[in-house]
């Protein structure tokens, strides 16, 4: 289950539970002979082990489900995906404002929504970033979280980043993204793919631009790379780890290793 999304894990737990119920010893089981008793005793440890496995997984998924509900994470995640993958400013602003007014949305989740909005729409003609920052302040979001908004724009805003994280550059790219959305996206919560996916895909196909990614050696690469090491200074994300796993799985003969100075999560 390491690389599955939340819905897929839930489905697997359901299947595990159903299998467990089928194997559960019947309360009315008749022990009429020595052979019956022997079979029951032999099977009981296996049943106990499976019972522990089911209990452990149901407990973990139950706690995850509680957190998702308490923090309104399904709605937050959907808006985050739309901020990253869509270009509808009016809808994005409306959705972010609605979630900022929801008391179940945590301070950190609220600040992260505004950070994504800032990265995407910092130069939009109708950008309402000052207003969103004021809303964070009015709902009592701590200063350390509010400061992250300007910090993330300073670190990764349009002025400093080398490529466009959000907008396809031409009609062909838009069409490819649209088709990919129809076929390759499991649901609204998994629309986004990190920039690393496109970079590695181009490298595997031998189409990576020399101007952006210079290399040592001959003027032209004679063979497409088979062993690829990616090391990200500043840290890699779990989504990037998933991307590398999927590319390794779908490209036989290519081996990609991902490293970084740290592994980021929501709080670090």
Order of alpha helices (4+ residues) and beta strands (2+ residues): alpha-alpha-alpha-alpha-alpha-alpha-alpha-alpha-alpha-beta-beta-alpha-beta-beta
